[in-house]
Amino acid sequence: MNFGRSIRINKCGFVILGVLFTCILYYLWSSGTNNVSYTFGKNPNEINLRKLLIGSIQAAQHGGFEVVAVSKSRDLHEQSKGKTKEGANNPVTDADYRSNCVMKNGLLRIFPKLKIISEEDDRQEQCADVQLFDLDPTVLHESATVPDERVSIDDVAVWIDPLDATQEFTERLHEYVTTMVCVAIKGVPTIGIIHNPFLMKTTWAWRDRALSESLLNLKYDADVKHPTIIVSRSHAGAVKEQSKQIFGENAQVITAGGAGFKVLQVIQNNATAYLHTTHIKKWDICAGDAILGAIGGRMTDLHNENIAYQRDAPPLNSNGLLATALTVTHEAYIKRIVDSKVFIP
């Protein structure tokens, strides 16, 4: 036996093995990006918040595509879910259901263990032909620095509103219409997305991490002496009178539809505060709460308590809300509200 013989290495074989190994790594990476269920080397009970941010932005935008598509049809198939506590009609349309299908099912296809709380239930007949989506990081602007951060899936609740301002949608007042997604971590609204499908504008924020371009250079004046209060169209009369009692005769009160739209008006400096004095559902306000918190503002109920968005939290916020883009403005306004005793539980 000749142990002194040299071993010849087949270079071609090594190249082939290298190519195969690279292909396997690429497949595993792409599966982890586009096909949720793959968790190579990761804890399957954790979720990547960067990917969830990307998926949530896409969910809001793709839901918006369905809303716009239905708006072009002659018949919205409007139905009524009954009356709100204020006695207003609470409509629902094909757009609500189709948007819900793509938003909820799109997220669940990528993140199967995700806890999603939505305003609408699935209607299988409405879901048959909607197009779902894969993760596309290009929805983040080029200057966005978004970290890979993982948290326990059990700490996450996603609140979605597939069509905010349905009443206005049926009236063709499309400027008020938004689709919204909110990611709450241990009950704290952390990632918020508000998308206006008819203007094709998406506002998003990840608290203490990243902001959409539209939020990067905002400046606010802490002038608490000249309040401009935005309130709901559905009960404007009562709130106007109450606002005058609280903030004085010089207070300007403007009306609008949709909680998402009203938060955007506060963010865009068109109003100093958003005031809501009655019951409101948490999928209407969670995204706005997250965005305001990310830019230094605040949203609370009218007792100055933070609103909780845990997985098992009741969906109804029954104590109204005050939302501002500056904490100092919020503190001044909430003091006036509490001192006025206008809103006594």
Disulfide bonds with the S-S distance in Angstrom:
Cys101-Cys127 1.92
Cys182-Cys286 2.03
